[in-house]
């Protein structure tokens, strides 16, 4: 099975680490799903939530200091397990 994160790994490898990384996700507006998204990040992450006009979705923007490329990929892998989540 090929690595779906090859291109992202290549782009991130050009940066110096540790560094601040911005994650952006859209998730259905359900408290359990939002809690799962929030659990992806550490307590020092800066998280902003914005509800869609219809209220069906919430966008989650999280800035967090990441130690290396693999730690970023790990969050995307865990996020992919959340039902209905879209990574931007």
PyMOL Python script that loads the backbone (N, CA, C, O; Angstrom):
from pymol import cmd

cmd.read_pdbstr("""\
ATOM      1  N   UNK A   1       0.845  -1.193   0.000  1.00  0.00           N
ATOM      2  CA  UNK A   1       0.000   0.000   0.000  1.00  0.00           C
ATOM      3  C   UNK A   1       0.881   1.244   0.000  1.00  0.00           C
ATOM      4  O   UNK A   1       1.818   1.346   0.792  1.00  0.00           O
ATOM      5  N   UNK A   2       0.581   2.188  -0.886  1.00  0.00           N
ATOM      6  CA  UNK A   2       1.402   3.392  -0.973  1.00  0.00           C
ATOM      7  C   UNK A   2       1.032   4.381   0.135  1.00  0.00           C
ATOM      8  O   UNK A   2      -0.077   4.359   0.669  1.00  0.00           O
ATOM      9  N   UNK A   3       1.979   5.235   0.458  1.00  0.00           N
ATOM     10  CA  UNK A   3       1.797   6.230   1.508  1.00  0.00           C
ATOM     11  C   UNK A   3       1.010   7.408   0.942  1.00  0.00           C
ATOM     12  O   UNK A   3       1.504   8.088   0.042  1.00  0.00           O
ATOM     13  N   UNK A   4      -0.211   7.674   1.445  1.00  0.00           N
ATOM     14  CA  UNK A   4      -1.003   8.791   0.917  1.00  0.00           C
ATOM     15  C   UNK A   4      -0.432  10.159   1.306  1.00  0.00           C
ATOM     16  O   UNK A   4      -0.906  11.189   0.828  1.00  0.00           O
ATOM     17  N   UNK A   5       0.571  10.166   2.162  1.00  0.00           N
ATOM     18  CA  UNK A   5       1.133  11.420   2.663  1.00  0.00           C
ATOM     19  C   UNK A   5       2.487  11.761   2.048  1.00  0.00           C
ATOM     20  O   UNK A   5       3.204  12.614   2.571  1.00  0.00           O
ATOM     21  N   UNK A   6       2.846  11.105   0.943  1.00  0.00           N
ATOM     22  CA  UNK A   6       4.162  11.324   0.326  1.00  0.00           C
ATOM     23  C   UNK A   6       4.380  12.797  -0.012  1.00  0.00           C
ATOM     24  O   UNK A   6       5.408  13.375   0.340  1.00  0.00           O
ATOM     25  N   UNK A   7       3.416  13.395  -0.692  1.00  0.00           N
ATOM     26  CA  UNK A   7       3.562  14.795  -1.108  1.00  0.00           C
ATOM     27  C   UNK A   7       3.652  15.732   0.107  1.00  0.00           C
ATOM     28  O   UNK A   7       4.476  16.646   0.128  1.00  0.00           O
ATOM     29  N   UNK A   8       2.812  15.502   1.103  1.00  0.00           N
ATOM     30  CA  UNK A   8       2.851  16.318   2.313  1.00  0.00           C
ATOM     31  C   UNK A   8       4.198  16.157   3.017  1.00  0.00           C
ATOM     32  O   UNK A   8       4.787  17.145   3.457  1.00  0.00           O
ATOM     33  N   UNK A   9       4.684  14.934   3.127  1.00  0.00           N
ATOM     34  CA  UNK A   9       5.995  14.688   3.748  1.00  0.00           C
ATOM     35  C   UNK A   9       7.093  15.474   3.035  1.00  0.00           C
ATOM     36  O   UNK A   9       7.951  16.080   3.676  1.00  0.00           O
ATOM     37  N   UNK A  10       7.055  15.457   1.692  1.00  0.00           N
ATOM     38  CA  UNK A  10       8.073  16.167   0.916  1.00  0.00           C
ATOM     39  C   UNK A  10       8.017  17.669   1.182  1.00  0.00           C
ATOM     40  O   UNK A  10       9.053  18.311   1.352  1.00  0.00           O
ATOM     41  N   UNK A  11       6.813  18.225   1.217  1.00  0.00           N
ATOM     42  CA  UNK A  11       6.667  19.668   1.469  1.00  0.00           C
ATOM     43  C   UNK A  11       7.122  20.037   2.876  1.00  0.00           C
ATOM     44  O   UNK A  11       7.819  21.034   3.066  1.00  0.00           O
ATOM     45  N   UNK A  12       6.729  19.239   3.853  1.00  0.00           N
ATOM     46  CA  UNK A  12       7.081  19.540   5.239  1.00  0.00           C
ATOM     47  C   UNK A  12       8.562  19.323   5.524  1.00  0.00           C
ATOM     48  O   UNK A  12       9.126  19.971   6.405  1.00  0.00           O
ATOM     49  N   UNK A  13       9.186  18.429   4.794  1.00  0.00           N
ATOM     50  CA  UNK A  13      10.605  18.150   4.993  1.00  0.00           C
ATOM     51  C   UNK A  13      11.472  19.359   4.653  1.00  0.00           C
ATOM     52  O   UNK A  13      12.621  19.437   5.089  1.00  0.00           O
ATOM     53  N   UNK A  14      10.936  20.299   3.883  1.00  0.00           N
ATOM     54  CA  UNK A  14      11.681  21.499   3.514  1.00  0.00           C
ATOM     55  C   UNK A  14      11.756  22.514   4.646  1.00  0.00           C
ATOM     56  O   UNK A  14      12.559  23.446   4.598  1.00  0.00           O
ATOM     57  N   UNK A  15      10.921  22.334   5.661  1.00  0.00           N
ATOM     58  CA  UNK A  15      10.898  23.260   6.790  1.00  0.00           C
ATOM     59  C   UNK A  15      11.791  22.747   7.912  1.00  0.00           C
ATOM     60  O   UNK A  15      12.150  21.571   7.957  1.00  0.00           O
ATOM     61  N   UNK A  16      12.144  23.664   8.820  1.00  0.00           N
ATOM     62  CA  UNK A  16      12.916  23.272   9.994  1.00  0.00           C
ATOM     63  C   UNK A  16      11.949  22.911  11.114  1.00  0.00           C
ATOM     64  O   UNK A  16      10.899  23.536  11.264  1.00  0.00           O
ATOM     65  N   UNK A  17      12.309  21.897  11.901  1.00  0.00           N
ATOM     66  CA  UNK A  17      11.455  21.429  12.995  1.00  0.00           C
ATOM     67  C   UNK A  17      12.245  21.443  14.283  1.00  0.00           C
ATOM     68  O   UNK A  17      13.448  21.183  14.258  1.00  0.00           O
ATOM     69  N   UNK A  18      11.613  21.738  15.417  1.00  0.00           N
ATOM     70  CA  UNK A  18      10.179  21.977  15.646  1.00  0.00           C
ATOM     71  C   UNK A  18       9.728  23.306  15.037  1.00  0.00           C
ATOM     72  O   UNK A  18      10.513  24.233  14.840  1.00  0.00           O
ATOM     73  N   UNK A  19       8.420  23.350  14.749  1.00  0.00           N
ATOM     74  CA  UNK A  19       7.826  24.515  14.121  1.00  0.00           C
ATOM     75  C   UNK A  19       6.325  24.516  14.416  1.00  0.00           C
ATOM     76  O   UNK A  19       5.749  23.487  14.770  1.00  0.00           O
ATOM     77  N   UNK A  20       5.702  25.686  14.264  1.00  0.00           N
ATOM     78  CA  UNK A  20       4.252  25.789  14.444  1.00  0.00           C
ATOM     79  C   UNK A  20       3.584  25.310  13.163  1.00  0.00           C
ATOM     80  O   UNK A  20       3.979  25.703  12.065  1.00  0.00           O
ATOM     81  N   UNK A  21       2.571  24.460  13.308  1.00  0.00           N
ATOM     82  CA  UNK A  21       1.845  23.940  12.153  1.00  0.00           C
ATOM     83  C   UNK A  21       0.364  24.237  12.337  1.00  0.00           C
ATOM     84  O   UNK A  21      -0.167  24.120  13.442  1.00  0.00           O
ATOM     85  N   UNK A  22      -0.298  24.621  11.256  1.00  0.00           N
ATOM     86  CA  UNK A  22      -1.734  24.924  11.294  1.00  0.00           C
ATOM     87  C   UNK A  22      -2.512  23.776  10.667  1.00  0.00           C
ATOM     88  O   UNK A  22      -2.348  23.464   9.488  1.00  0.00           O
ATOM     89  N   UNK A  23      -3.354  23.160  11.471  1.00  0.00           N
ATOM     90  CA  UNK A  23      -4.259  22.113  11.006  1.00  0.00           C
ATOM     91  C   UNK A  23      -5.612  22.741  10.759  1.00  0.00           C
ATOM     92  O   UNK A  23      -6.044  23.611  11.515  1.00  0.00           O
ATOM     93  N   UNK A  24      -6.295  22.302   9.691  1.00  0.00           N
ATOM     94  CA  UNK A  24      -7.661  22.772   9.425  1.00  0.00           C
ATOM     95  C   UNK A  24      -8.526  21.571   9.092  1.00  0.00           C
ATOM     96  O   UNK A  24      -8.209  20.773   8.209  1.00  0.00           O
ATOM     97  N   UNK A  25      -9.630  21.466   9.824  1.00  0.00           N
ATOM     98  CA  UNK A  25     -10.565  20.372   9.622  1.00  0.00           C
ATOM     99  C   UNK A  25     -11.984  20.922   9.588  1.00  0.00           C
ATOM    100  O   UNK A  25     -12.273  21.966  10.174  1.00  0.00           O
ATOM    101  N   UNK A  26     -12.861  20.211   8.899  1.00  0.00           N
ATOM    102  CA  UNK A  26     -14.299  20.479   8.951  1.00  0.00           C
ATOM    103  C   UNK A  26     -14.938  19.195   9.444  1.00  0.00           C
ATOM    104  O   UNK A  26     -14.627  18.105   8.962  1.00  0.00           O
ATOM    105  N   UNK A  27     -15.840  19.335  10.415  1.00  0.00           N
ATOM    106  CA  UNK A  27     -16.468  18.162  11.019  1.00  0.00           C
ATOM    107  C   UNK A  27     -17.957  18.448  11.218  1.00  0.00           C
ATOM    108  O   UNK A  27     -18.336  19.585  11.495  1.00  0.00           O
ATOM    109  N   UNK A  28     -18.800  17.424  11.079  1.00  0.00           N
ATOM    110  CA  UNK A  28     -20.222  17.639  11.375  1.00  0.00           C
ATOM    111  C   UNK A  28     -20.395  18.178  12.802  1.00  0.00           C
ATOM    112  O   UNK A  28     -19.641  17.822  13.707  1.00  0.00           O
ATOM    113  N   UNK A  29     -21.384  19.028  12.980  1.00  0.00           N
ATOM    114  CA  UNK A  29     -21.619  19.675  14.268  1.00  0.00           C
ATOM    115  C   UNK A  29     -22.298  18.711  15.240  1.00  0.00           C
ATOM    116  O   UNK A  29     -23.488  18.829  15.533  1.00  0.00           O
ATOM    117  N   UNK A  30     -21.518  17.770  15.723  1.00  0.00           N
ATOM    118  CA  UNK A  30     -21.976  16.810  16.733  1.00  0.00           C
ATOM    119  C   UNK A  30     -20.941  16.819  17.848  1.00  0.00           C
ATOM    120  O   UNK A  30     -19.740  16.753  17.588  1.00  0.00           O
ATOM    121  N   UNK A  31     -21.407  16.900  19.082  1.00  0.00           N
ATOM    122  CA  UNK A  31     -20.498  17.074  20.212  1.00  0.00           C
ATOM    123  C   UNK A  31     -19.467  15.949  20.335  1.00  0.00           C
ATOM    124  O   UNK A  31     -18.312  16.204  20.676  1.00  0.00           O
ATOM    125  N   UNK A  32     -19.877  14.708  20.060  1.00  0.00           N
ATOM    126  CA  UNK A  32     -18.922  13.609  20.190  1.00  0.00           C
ATOM    127  C   UNK A  32     -17.829  13.687  19.125  1.00  0.00           C
ATOM    128  O   UNK A  32     -16.670  13.387  19.409  1.00  0.00           O
ATOM    129  N   UNK A  33     -18.182  14.086  17.905  1.00  0.00           N
ATOM    130  CA  UNK A  33     -17.187  14.220  16.839  1.00  0.00           C
ATOM    131  C   UNK A  33     -16.250  15.391  17.112  1.00  0.00           C
ATOM    132  O   UNK A  33     -15.044  15.301  16.881  1.00  0.00           O
ATOM    133  N   UNK A  34     -16.819  16.491  17.607  1.00  0.00           N
ATOM    134  CA  UNK A  34     -15.997  17.649  17.940  1.00  0.00           C
ATOM    135  C   UNK A  34     -15.019  17.301  19.066  1.00  0.00           C
ATOM    136  O   UNK A  34     -13.865  17.729  19.035  1.00  0.00           O
ATOM    137  N   UNK A  35     -15.463  16.541  20.041  1.00  0.00           N
ATOM    138  CA  UNK A  35     -14.589  16.123  21.140  1.00  0.00           C
ATOM    139  C   UNK A  35     -13.429  15.271  20.624  1.00  0.00           C
ATOM    140  O   UNK A  35     -12.298  15.405  21.090  1.00  0.00           O
ATOM    141  N   UNK A  36     -13.717  14.399  19.662  1.00  0.00           N
ATOM    142  CA  UNK A  36     -12.650  13.574  19.076  1.00  0.00           C
ATOM    143  C   UNK A  36     -11.622  14.440  18.357  1.00  0.00           C
ATOM    144  O   UNK A  36     -10.420  14.192  18.454  1.00  0.00           O
ATOM    145  N   UNK A  37     -12.092  15.451  17.637  1.00  0.00           N
ATOM    146  CA  UNK A  37     -11.166  16.352  16.941  1.00  0.00           C
ATOM    147  C   UNK A  37     -10.316  17.112  17.955  1.00  0.00           C
ATOM    148  O   UNK A  37      -9.103  17.234  17.790  1.00  0.00           O
ATOM    149  N   UNK A  38     -10.951  17.613  18.989  1.00  0.00           N
ATOM    150  CA  UNK A  38     -10.226  18.379  20.003  1.00  0.00           C
ATOM    151  C   UNK A  38      -9.161  17.518  20.700  1.00  0.00           C
ATOM    152  O   UNK A  38      -8.112  18.023  21.101  1.00  0.00           O
ATOM    153  N   UNK A  39      -9.436  16.228  20.838  1.00  0.00           N
ATOM    154  CA  UNK A  39      -8.489  15.335  21.513  1.00  0.00           C
ATOM    155  C   UNK A  39      -7.236  15.059  20.680  1.00  0.00           C
ATOM    156  O   UNK A  39      -6.275  14.478  21.183  1.00  0.00           O
ATOM    157  N   UNK A  40      -7.240  15.468  19.421  1.00  0.00           N
ATOM    158  CA  UNK A  40      -6.058  15.291  18.575  1.00  0.00           C
ATOM    159  C   UNK A  40      -4.916  16.217  18.989  1.00  0.00           C
ATOM    160  O   UNK A  40      -3.754  15.960  18.671  1.00  0.00           O
ATOM    161  N   UNK A  41      -5.251  17.291  19.697  1.00  0.00           N
ATOM    162  CA  UNK A  41      -4.285  18.340  19.986  1.00  0.00           C
ATOM    163  C   UNK A  41      -3.929  18.420  21.466  1.00  0.00           C
ATOM    164  O   UNK A  41      -4.707  18.025  22.335  1.00  0.00           O
ATOM    165  N   UNK A  42      -2.741  18.937  21.726  1.00  0.00           N
ATOM    166  CA  UNK A  42      -2.276  19.122  23.090  1.00  0.00           C
ATOM    167  C   UNK A  42      -2.935  20.322  23.751  1.00  0.00           C
ATOM    168  O   UNK A  42      -3.620  21.111  23.099  1.00  0.00           O
ATOM    169  N   UNK A  43      -2.721  20.444  25.039  1.00  0.00           N
ATOM    170  CA  UNK A  43      -3.379  21.522  25.789  1.00  0.00           C
ATOM    171  C   UNK A  43      -2.837  22.909  25.435  1.00  0.00           C
ATOM    172  O   UNK A  43      -3.488  23.909  25.737  1.00  0.00           O
ATOM    173  N   UNK A  44      -1.670  22.995  24.808  1.00  0.00           N
ATOM    174  CA  UNK A  44      -1.104  24.290  24.444  1.00  0.00           C
ATOM    175  C   UNK A  44      -1.487  24.752  23.034  1.00  0.00           C
ATOM    176  O   UNK A  44      -1.107  25.845  22.615  1.00  0.00           O
ATOM    177  N   UNK A  45      -2.229  23.933  22.313  1.00  0.00           N
ATOM    178  CA  UNK A  45      -2.640  24.289  20.954  1.00  0.00           C
ATOM    179  C   UNK A  45      -3.619  25.462  20.991  1.00  0.00           C
ATOM    180  O   UNK A  45      -4.471  25.546  21.875  1.00  0.00           O
ATOM    181  N   UNK A  46      -3.486  26.363  20.019  1.00  0.00           N
ATOM    182  CA  UNK A  46      -4.436  27.462  19.851  1.00  0.00           C
ATOM    183  C   UNK A  46      -5.508  26.970  18.885  1.00  0.00           C
ATOM    184  O   UNK A  46      -5.235  26.713  17.712  1.00  0.00           O
ATOM    185  N   UNK A  47      -6.736  26.841  19.397  1.00  0.00           N
ATOM    186  CA  UNK A  47      -7.811  26.266  18.597  1.00  0.00           C
ATOM    187  C   UNK A  47      -8.922  27.295  18.399  1.00  0.00           C
ATOM    188  O   UNK A  47      -9.380  27.938  19.344  1.00  0.00           O
ATOM    189  N   UNK A  48      -9.343  27.431  17.129  1.00  0.00           N
ATOM    190  CA  UNK A  48     -10.458  28.321  16.796  1.00  0.00           C
ATOM    191  C   UNK A  48     -11.554  27.487  16.146  1.00  0.00           C
ATOM    192  O   UNK A  48     -11.291  26.661  15.273  1.00  0.00           O
ATOM    193  N   UNK A  49     -12.790  27.719  16.589  1.00  0.00           N
ATOM    194  CA  UNK A  49     -13.949  27.010  16.049  1.00  0.00           C
ATOM    195  C   UNK A  49     -14.876  28.004  15.359  1.00  0.00           C
ATOM    196  O   UNK A  49     -15.121  29.097  15.869  1.00  0.00           O
ATOM    197  N   UNK A  50     -15.390  27.609  14.188  1.00  0.00           N
ATOM    198  CA  UNK A  50     -16.347  28.456  13.465  1.00  0.00           C
ATOM    199  C   UNK A  50     -17.459  27.572  12.933  1.00  0.00           C
ATOM    200  O   UNK A  50     -17.218  26.597  12.222  1.00  0.00           O
ATOM    201  N   UNK A  51     -18.683  27.936  13.294  1.00  0.00           N
ATOM    202  CA  UNK A  51     -19.845  27.171  12.837  1.00  0.00           C
ATOM    203  C   UNK A  51     -20.244  27.634  11.437  1.00  0.00           C
ATOM    204  O   UNK A  51     -20.151  28.820  11.117  1.00  0.00           O
ATOM    205  N   UNK A  52     -20.690  26.687  10.603  1.00  0.00           N
ATOM    206  CA  UNK A  52     -21.162  27.028   9.259  1.00  0.00           C
ATOM    207  C   UNK A  52     -22.462  27.821   9.355  1.00  0.00           C
ATOM    208  O   UNK A  52     -23.103  27.851  10.406  1.00  0.00           O
ATOM    209  N   UNK A  53     -22.847  28.463   8.252  1.00  0.00           N
ATOM    210  CA  UNK A  53     -24.078  29.265   8.245  1.00  0.00           C
ATOM    211  C   UNK A  53     -25.295  28.446   8.639  1.00  0.00           C
ATOM    212  O   UNK A  53     -26.174  28.935   9.349  1.00  0.00           O
ATOM    213  N   UNK A  54     -25.350  27.201   8.180  1.00  0.00           N
ATOM    214  CA  UNK A  54     -26.505  26.354   8.475  1.00  0.00           C
ATOM    215  C   UNK A  54     -26.385  25.673   9.836  1.00  0.00           C
ATOM    216  O   UNK A  54     -27.363  25.131  10.352  1.00  0.00           O
ATOM    217  N   UNK A  55     -25.187  25.701  10.413  1.00  0.00           N
ATOM    218  CA  UNK A  55     -24.978  25.061  11.705  1.00  0.00           C
ATOM    219  C   UNK A  55     -24.726  23.567  11.625  1.00  0.00           C
ATOM    220  O   UNK A  55     -24.610  22.899  12.653  1.00  0.00           O
ATOM    221  N   UNK A  56     -24.641  23.036  10.411  1.00  0.00           N
ATOM    222  CA  UNK A  56     -24.437  21.594  10.256  1.00  0.00           C
ATOM    223  C   UNK A  56     -22.986  21.180  10.467  1.00  0.00           C
ATOM    224  O   UNK A  56     -22.706  20.029  10.803  1.00  0.00           O
ATOM    225  N   UNK A  57     -22.057  22.127  10.269  1.00  0.00           N
ATOM    226  CA  UNK A  57     -20.632  21.805  10.348  1.00  0.00           C
ATOM    227  C   UNK A  57     -19.887  22.813  11.211  1.00  0.00           C
ATOM    228  O   UNK A  57     -20.344  23.935  11.425  1.00  0.00           O
ATOM    229  N   UNK A  58     -18.741  22.388  11.696  1.00  0.00           N
ATOM    230  CA  UNK A  58     -17.847  23.277  12.441  1.00  0.00           C
ATOM    231  C   UNK A  58     -16.465  23.158  11.803  1.00  0.00           C
ATOM    232  O   UNK A  58     -15.974  22.059  11.545  1.00  0.00           O
ATOM    233  N   UNK A  59     -15.848  24.318  11.554  1.00  0.00           N
ATOM    234  CA  UNK A  59     -14.465  24.282  11.088  1.00  0.00           C
ATOM    235  C   UNK A  59     -13.570  24.439  12.316  1.00  0.00           C
ATOM    236  O   UNK A  59     -13.836  25.249  13.203  1.00  0.00           O
ATOM    237  N   UNK A  60     -12.518  23.651  12.340  1.00  0.00           N
ATOM    238  CA  UNK A  60     -11.572  23.655  13.445  1.00  0.00           C
ATOM    239  C   UNK A  60     -10.208  24.026  12.884  1.00  0.00           C
ATOM    240  O   UNK A  60      -9.673  23.328  12.022  1.00  0.00           O
ATOM    241  N   UNK A  61      -9.648  25.127  13.375  1.00  0.00           N
ATOM    242  CA  UNK A  61      -8.291  25.533  13.018  1.00  0.00           C
ATOM    243  C   UNK A  61      -7.457  25.424  14.278  1.00  0.00           C
ATOM    244  O   UNK A  61      -7.807  25.994  15.311  1.00  0.00           O
ATOM    245  N   UNK A  62      -6.363  24.699  14.197  1.00  0.00           N
ATOM    246  CA  UNK A  62      -5.524  24.496  15.382  1.00  0.00           C
ATOM    247  C   UNK A  62      -4.070  24.739  15.038  1.00  0.00           C
ATOM    248  O   UNK A  62      -3.523  24.122  14.123  1.00  0.00           O
ATOM    249  N   UNK A  63      -3.446  25.645  15.780  1.00  0.00           N
ATOM    250  CA  UNK A  63      -2.015  25.896  15.652  1.00  0.00           C
ATOM    251  C   UNK A  63      -1.325  25.218  16.825  1.00  0.00           C
ATOM    252  O   UNK A  63      -1.685  25.416  17.986  1.00  0.00           O
ATOM    253  N   UNK A  64      -0.329  24.417  16.491  1.00  0.00           N
ATOM    254  CA  UNK A  64       0.388  23.713  17.551  1.00  0.00           C
ATOM    255  C   UNK A  64       1.857  23.558  17.155  1.00  0.00           C
ATOM    256  O   UNK A  64       2.174  23.379  15.979  1.00  0.00           O
ATOM    257  N   UNK A  65       2.736  23.629  18.132  1.00  0.00           N
ATOM    258  CA  UNK A  65       4.152  23.383  17.877  1.00  0.00           C
ATOM    259  C   UNK A  65       4.326  21.882  17.681  1.00  0.00           C
ATOM    260  O   UNK A  65       4.012  21.079  18.560  1.00  0.00           O
ATOM    261  N   UNK A  66       4.831  21.531  16.512  1.00  0.00           N
ATOM    262  CA  UNK A  66       5.049  20.126  16.183  1.00  0.00           C
ATOM    263  C   UNK A  66       6.550  19.865  16.144  1.00  0.00           C
ATOM    264  O   UNK A  66       7.321  20.699  15.671  1.00  0.00           O
ATOM    265  N   UNK A  67       6.956  18.703  16.642  1.00  0.00           N
ATOM    266  CA  UNK A  67       8.373  18.401  16.765  1.00  0.00           C
ATOM    267  C   UNK A  67       8.996  17.927  15.448  1.00  0.00           C
ATOM    268  O   UNK A  67      10.175  18.171  15.191  1.00  0.00           O
ATOM    269  N   UNK A  68       8.197  17.251  14.616  1.00  0.00           N
ATOM    270  CA  UNK A  68       8.732  16.722  13.361  1.00  0.00           C
ATOM    271  C   UNK A  68       7.587  16.394  12.404  1.00  0.00           C
ATOM    272  O   UNK A  68       6.415  16.477  12.771  1.00  0.00           O
ATOM    273  N   UNK A  69       7.938  16.027  11.192  1.00  0.00           N
ATOM    274  CA  UNK A  69       6.962  15.714  10.159  1.00  0.00           C
ATOM    275  C   UNK A  69       6.100  14.518  10.561  1.00  0.00           C
ATOM    276  O   UNK A  69       4.889  14.527  10.339  1.00  0.00           O
ATOM    277  N   UNK A  70       6.708  13.499  11.144  1.00  0.00           N
ATOM    278  CA  UNK A  70       5.958  12.296  11.520  1.00  0.00           C
ATOM    279  C   UNK A  70       4.853  12.584  12.533  1.00  0.00           C
ATOM    280  O   UNK A  70       3.797  11.952  12.493  1.00  0.00           O
ATOM    281  N   UNK A  71       5.086  13.535  13.441  1.00  0.00           N
ATOM    282  CA  UNK A  71       4.050  13.857  14.427  1.00  0.00           C
ATOM    283  C   UNK A  71       2.843  14.528  13.757  1.00  0.00           C
ATOM    284  O   UNK A  71       1.713  14.369  14.218  1.00  0.00           O
ATOM    285  N   UNK A  72       3.076  15.267  12.687  1.00  0.00           N
ATOM    286  CA  UNK A  72       1.980  15.883  11.927  1.00  0.00           C
ATOM    287  C   UNK A  72       1.188  14.806  11.191  1.00  0.00           C
ATOM    288  O   UNK A  72      -0.042  14.791  11.230  1.00  0.00           O
ATOM    289  N   UNK A  73       1.904  13.911  10.524  1.00  0.00           N
ATOM    290  CA  UNK A  73       1.250  12.827   9.787  1.00  0.00           C
ATOM    291  C   UNK A  73       0.428  11.968  10.740  1.00  0.00           C
ATOM    292  O   UNK A  73      -0.663  11.521  10.384  1.00  0.00           O
ATOM    293  N   UNK A  74       0.935  11.735  11.940  1.00  0.00           N
ATOM    294  CA  UNK A  74       0.214  10.922  12.932  1.00  0.00           C
ATOM    295  C   UNK A  74      -1.145  11.548  13.269  1.00  0.00           C
ATOM    296  O   UNK A  74      -2.135  10.832  13.420  1.00  0.00           O
ATOM    297  N   UNK A  75      -1.194  12.872  13.386  1.00  0.00           N
ATOM    298  CA  UNK A  75      -2.476  13.537  13.666  1.00  0.00           C
ATOM    299  C   UNK A  75      -3.438  13.353  12.498  1.00  0.00           C
ATOM    300  O   UNK A  75      -4.624  13.099  12.710  1.00  0.00           O
ATOM    301  N   UNK A  76      -2.943  13.479  11.269  1.00  0.00           N
ATOM    302  CA  UNK A  76      -3.814  13.269  10.108  1.00  0.00           C
ATOM    303  C   UNK A  76      -4.323  11.826  10.040  1.00  0.00           C
ATOM    304  O   UNK A  76      -5.467  11.594   9.651  1.00  0.00           O
ATOM    305  N   UNK A  77      -3.495  10.873  10.410  1.00  0.00           N
ATOM    306  CA  UNK A  77      -3.924   9.461  10.414  1.00  0.00           C
ATOM    307  C   UNK A  77      -5.029   9.253  11.448  1.00  0.00           C
ATOM    308  O   UNK A  77      -6.037   8.605  11.166  1.00  0.00           O
ATOM    309  N   UNK A  78      -4.833   9.809  12.651  1.00  0.00           N
ATOM    310  CA  UNK A  78      -5.862   9.686  13.696  1.00  0.00           C
ATOM    311  C   UNK A  78      -7.139  10.422  13.301  1.00  0.00           C
ATOM    312  O   UNK A  78      -8.241   9.951  13.582  1.00  0.00           O
ATOM    313  N   UNK A  79      -6.992  11.586  12.643  1.00  0.00           N
ATOM    314  CA  UNK A  79      -8.153  12.373  12.217  1.00  0.00           C
ATOM    315  C   UNK A  79      -8.971  11.626  11.174  1.00  0.00           C
ATOM    316  O   UNK A  79     -10.196  11.739  11.147  1.00  0.00           O
ATOM    317  N   UNK A  80      -8.304  10.869  10.323  1.00  0.00           N
ATOM    318  CA  UNK A  80      -8.995  10.136   9.259  1.00  0.00           C
ATOM    319  C   UNK A  80      -9.967   9.097   9.807  1.00  0.00           C
ATOM    320  O   UNK A  80     -10.853   8.640   9.085  1.00  0.00           O
ATOM    321  N   UNK A  81      -9.816   8.725  11.054  1.00  0.00           N
ATOM    322  CA  UNK A  81     -10.706   7.748  11.693  1.00  0.00           C
ATOM    323  C   UNK A  81     -11.991   8.374  12.212  1.00  0.00           C
ATOM    324  O   UNK A  81     -12.905   7.660  12.626  1.00  0.00           O
ATOM    325  N   UNK A  82     -12.071   9.711  12.195  1.00  0.00           N
ATOM    326  CA  UNK A  82     -13.251  10.417  12.708  1.00  0.00           C
ATOM    327  C   UNK A  82     -14.298  10.516  11.600  1.00  0.00           C
ATOM    328  O   UNK A  82     -14.034  11.054  10.525  1.00  0.00           O
ATOM    329  N   UNK A  83     -15.481   9.992  11.878  1.00  0.00           N
ATOM    330  CA  UNK A  83     -16.573   9.938  10.893  1.00  0.00           C
ATOM    331  C   UNK A  83     -16.944  11.349  10.409  1.00  0.00           C
ATOM    332  O   UNK A  83     -17.212  12.241  11.214  1.00  0.00           O
ATOM    333  N   UNK A  84     -16.954  11.533   9.082  1.00  0.00           N
ATOM    334  CA  UNK A  84     -17.407  12.785   8.500  1.00  0.00           C
ATOM    335  C   UNK A  84     -16.380  13.901   8.464  1.00  0.00           C
ATOM    336  O   UNK A  84     -16.669  14.978   7.941  1.00  0.00           O
ATOM    337  N   UNK A  85     -15.188  13.678   9.004  1.00  0.00           N
ATOM    338  CA  UNK A  85     -14.181  14.723   9.056  1.00  0.00           C
ATOM    339  C   UNK A  85     -13.561  14.954   7.683  1.00  0.00           C
ATOM    340  O   UNK A  85     -13.280  14.009   6.945  1.00  0.00           O
ATOM    341  N   UNK A  86     -13.354  16.226   7.354  1.00  0.00           N
ATOM    342  CA  UNK A  86     -12.671  16.607   6.123  1.00  0.00           C
ATOM    343  C   UNK A  86     -11.423  17.388   6.525  1.00  0.00           C
ATOM    344  O   UNK A  86     -11.514  18.386   7.241  1.00  0.00           O
ATOM    345  N   UNK A  87     -10.267  16.937   6.068  1.00  0.00           N
ATOM    346  CA  UNK A  87      -9.014  17.658   6.332  1.00  0.00           C
ATOM    347  C   UNK A  87      -8.759  18.610   5.171  1.00  0.00           C
ATOM    348  O   UNK A  87      -8.875  18.227   4.006  1.00  0.00           O
ATOM    349  N   UNK A  88      -8.413  19.844   5.495  1.00  0.00           N
ATOM    350  CA  UNK A  88      -8.123  20.836   4.447  1.00  0.00           C
ATOM    351  C   UNK A  88      -6.631  21.056   4.327  1.00  0.00           C
ATOM    352  O   UNK A  88      -6.190  21.855   3.500  1.00  0.00           O
TER     353      UNK A  88
END
""", "prot")
cmd.dss("prot")
cmd.show_as("cartoon", "prot")
cmd.util.cbc("prot")
cmd.orient("prot")
